[in-house]
Amino acid sequence: MNLVIDSSNNTSDGGKRYLLELINNFNPNISKIKKIIIWGSEHFLDLFPEKPFLEKCSHPLLNKGLLHKIIWNFYYKEKNLKTRCDILLVPYGNYLGNIKPYVCVSQNMLYYEKNERSRFGFSYIRFKLYLSSLIQNKSIKNSSGVIFLSNYAKNKISSSIDIKHIPNNVINFGISSDFKNKPKIQKPIETYSFENSFNLLYVSTIFPYKHHCKVVKAVSSLRKKGYAINIKFIGSGDKNSVSKLERCIDIHDPNNSFIHWKKNVSITNIKNYYHDADAFLFASSCENMPNILLEAMISGLPIISSCFQPMKEFLLNDAFYFDPTSKSDIQIQLEKFLNDFKKRQSISDNNFINVQKYDWEKCSNNTFQFLEHIKVLDK
């Protein structure tokens, strides 16, 4: 059986890691799938190792700009993907073609959180997200099967789309052992100084629903109260969001003395930032499965997190929680977090144990078994 993967529209680091791990952990000896044919740009395909079962396919239009990719989608995509295709995997959920059977992976909850999309204001991104939400709704309705990444995502999406007749499964992402680091020893905040500060880390794209500016203001206020803390942001985003964060930092930390920002860090180097941090902060109000939290958990860091779902689905009781839309609540809960080093230690220890169940090999095996099951149902 041949599996075709449509990765022609891939852009996110999370999406890249997902496909890389699926393929790296694929075992053809226990699968009915004998050939995986993946379509994408040459730059994207270069990330994948050479495997006997893997065929990497590209097209000149996929290696050019947006207009060329639109032409690919409308005029060339269908006839190329259906060649030698027994089942199609759509890892980003959007597909309007006629190939059957196909399986969608739902990865973006912004398609189903109207209030979160509104944070982008009147913008191209908001329009694109709205258009993509319509496409994904239709893609799921017409699909042969759907993979969800969290129970929260399944419940939220099934409340707006009738999926009772569509086979579906919740298959969590795994976490790479590259991030593994023994739980960080926590110390009282009084043992830190402005010359040797407590280092917070926030890894995330820079978008309005990530609430970076509220975090900046909360950290700034605590610094003024005498707390010796720094925070490092890792990530880039859309031009407007990046500009807003730059202005916010200029106001609250014009000398860059306690707010540091690395915009471009490769997925292979990101682990070093986790291992150098003392704690992890996550202020997103919209997630499907927050794999970044898993990275923090296995890196042995105590976590202070947004109280929005699905964060609690994965962190359970092992985090300090705050309302990410409220600067004052971020500040209040962060202060409690800093002052309770024993609870921080407990969070680190418990999360390091609990995160072990999220395994890429398990994710890969379950995904390919589900695809085989869908192919059998299609006969």
N, C-alpha and C positions, 0 to 999 in steps of 0.2 A: 504494500500500500504506500502510495506517495502522499506526503503532506506538503502543501504549499503554504508558505507564510507570507502575508502581505505586510512588509515593513517599509513600503515605499513612502509613507508619510511620517516616519519616525523622526522625532525631534528631541524628546526629553532624555536626560541621563537615566531616569528611572526605567523608562521603556527599553533603553538599550541594555541596561543591566538585566532586566527581566528575560529578554530573549537570549542574551549571552548565557545566563545561568540555565535556562531551559535546555539549550543545546549542549552546553558543557556537561550537564548531568544526564543527558539522554543515553539510555542503554538499548541499542538495537537488538541485543540478544534476548531481551524479554518483551519486545514489542512487535506488533504486527506491522508497524510502520518501518519500512526499510530505507526509504529515501526522504530527506527533508530538502525542499527546494525553497530558498528564501530570496525574496526580491527586495532590492533597496539600492541606494546610491553606492558607488564604489567606495567612497570614504567610510560609510557605515559598515559595509560588508568586510572591510579590512580589519574590523575589530574581532571578527570571528576566526577561530582556529580552523586549520585544514583538517577535515574529518572525512573518512571514506563514505559516510552516509549523507554528507552535506554538500549540496550544490548551490553555489552563490551566483545569483543572476542579477544583472543590472541592465540599464537601457540609457542611451545618451541623454534622453530627456530628464532622467532622474538625477543627473549630475549637473544640472543647470538651475536656473532661478525658478521662482514661483510660477510664472506664466508657462514655462515648459512642463512643470509638474501638473498643472491644470490640464494641459494638452494630453499628457500621459494618462491622467485619470479618465478623460472623456473618450479618447480614441484608441489607446494602445493597451491599457491596463487589463481589460477583460480577456482579450484574446491571448495575452501572454500568460496570465495567471492560470487559465484553464488548461493550458498545455500540460499533460501528464498529471493532472490534479485529481486525486481521489477524494480529498477533503481539504478545505481551506480554513486556515486559522487567521482571524482578523484580530491581532493583539491590541488594537486601539479602538475597536468596537464600531468603526464607521465603514459600512459597505453597502452599496446600493446595486450591486451587480446581480447576475443570474446564476452564478455557480452554486451548485448544491452538492453535498451538504456544506455548510459553513458554520463556524463557531466564533462568536464574539467574546472578547474579553473586555469587561467594563472597568476602565481605569480612572475615569475623570468624573468626580462628583459635581463639578461646576455645571455640568449639563443638567443636573437635577436640583440644584440649589439656586433658585432665582434670586433670592436676597443676596447671596454671595456674589453672583454675577453683577448685581447692581453696584457693587463697590468700585467697579471699573468706570462708572460714570458713562457719559455718552462717548463711546470710543469704538474703534475698529475691533479691539479684542473682545469687547462685550458683544458686538454684533456677530463676530466669528463664533463665539461660544454658543450664542443662541442658535445660529444656523447649524452648528455641530450637534446641538441637543436634538434638533428635529431629525437630522440624519441618523443619529444613534438610536433614537426611538424607533424609527422605521427599520433600521438594521436589526435591532433586537427582536422586533415583532416578526420579521421575516426569517430569522435565523433558525438553524437546526439545533442550536444549543448555546447556552450562555455560561460563562465563567465569571463569578463575582470574587472579589478579593477579601471581602469582609461581610459579616452578617448584617452590619449596619447598611452597607451598600445594597445588599439584596433586599432588605426590608424597605428601604427608602425607594428604590427603583420599582419594586413590585407594587408599591402603593400608587404609582402613577402609570404603570404599564401592566396589562394583564399578561403574565408569563406562566399561568397555570398549565398551559398546554405545551410549554417549551421546556425540554430537559435542561436542568441547570445544576450548578454545583458551586459551593464556596471553597476556593482553593487559595489559601494564604500564600503570599510571597515567602521565600526563605531569607536567610541572612548569611552572608559570606563569613567564613571563619577568619578572613583577613582582618576583620575588625576586632577579633577577640582579644580582650585585655582584662586582666584580673581586676576586680572591683577596686576603685580608687579609694584609698584611705582618707576618710573625712576627718577634718579637724575643726575646732571651734573657730568661728569667724574672727574672734579677737586675736588669733595667732597670726593674722594677715596684716599687712601694712600697705600703704599706697605705693611703696617701692616693690612690694612682693604681694600682689593682689590675688584675690580669689577669682579664677578665670572661668567665666561662663561662655558657653558655645551655643550658637544658633545656626544650624545648617538648613538652608531653605532657599527656594527661588524668591525673588523680591517682587511680590504682588500685593495688592491691597488687602486681600484676605489673610495675609500673613502677619499684619499688624506690627511691622518693625518699628515704626515711629513711636507707637505707644510703649514698646519695650525700651527704646532709647530714653524716653521721658521718665519712665519708672526707674531705670538704672541711674540716670542723672540725679533724680531726687534722692535716691538712697546714698549716692556718693556725697551729696551735700549734707546728709545726716551723719556722715562719717564712716560709712561702710566701704571698706577697701575692696572694691570689685571692679573687674573689667568685663567686657563682653566682646566676643569676636563673631562677626557675621560672615558666613560663607555662602556665596551664591550671587547670581545675576538675575535680571528680569527685564520687563518691558521698560522702554525709555522713560515713560512718565513716572512709573513707580520708583525707578532708580533715582531720578532727579529729585523726587520728593524726599527720599531717604537721605540723599546727599545734603539737601537743604536743612533737614532736621538735625543731622549730625553737626553741621556747621554752626547751628544755633546752640546746641547743648554741649558740644565738645569741639570747639573750633581748633584746638591744638592736637586733636586725636590722641589724647592722653589716656583715655579709658575705653574708647569705642574704636575697634579695628575691623576692617572689612576687606576680605579677599573675594574678588568678583569671579575669578576663573580658576577653579581648582579641579584637576582631573579626577575621575572616579577611582583611579588607582592611588592617588595621593591623599584623598580625603581622610583616610583612616588616621593619618598622622595628627590631624587637628583634634580628632576625638581623643586620642591617647594623651595629648598635651593638656586637655581641659580638666577642670575640677568638677564641673557639673554641666548639665545640658538643659537648655530652655527651648520650648516649642510653643509658638503662639498662633498657630493656624486655626482658623474657624471653619475650614472646609477640606476634608480629606476622604479618600476612599480606603486605602490602607497605608498608614504613615510609616513607610519602610525606614525613614530617617530615625524614627523612635526606636526601631529594632536595632539600628546601628549604634545608637546611644546606649541601649540596654546591654548589648554584648560587649561594648567598650568599657563596661563597668562604671558608668557614670550615674550619679543620682539625677533625677529628672523632675523639673517643674514644668507643667504642661497646661495647655488649653483644656478647659473642661468640656469642650464640644466633642460629640461623638465623631469618629469611632475611637478616639484616643483612649477612653476608658475601657473599651473592648480589649485592648492589648496591654494597657498598663495596670488595669484592675485597681487595687487599692495602693499600689506602689508608686505613688507620685504625689507631689503637691499640685493642686489644681487651681487655676484662675480663669476668670472671664477675659478672653483675649480682646474683647471690644472695650474694656474698661482699663484705662491707665491706672486708676487708683487701686483697682483690685489686683492688677499685676504687681504693683508696688507692695501692697499689703501682704500678699501671699509670698512674694519673693523675700520679704523681710523675715517672715516666719521660717521660710526655707533656710535662709542663711543662719538663723539663730538656733536651729535644731540639728546639730551635726550628727546626733545619734539616729535621728529619723533619716537623715541623708544616707548614712551608712547602711541602714536597714533596707532602704530603697535600692541602693546599689547592689547589695547582696542578693535580694530577692529577684530583681529583674534579671540579673546575670544567670540565675537558675532557670527562671521561667522562659527566657527567650530561646533556650536550647531546643524547644519543640518546633521552632520555625526553621525548616531545613530545605535548602534548594533541591536536594535530591528527592525529597518527599514531594515537593511542589512539582518538579519535573515529571516524576512517575505518575502522580495523580492527574496531571494535565494530559499526558499522552494516553493514559487509560480512559479518560473521559472522551477524548477524540476518537479512540477506537470504538467506544460504546456508541457514540453518535453515528459513526459509519455503519455499524451493525443495524441500528434502528432505521437507517435510510434505505436498507435493502428491501 
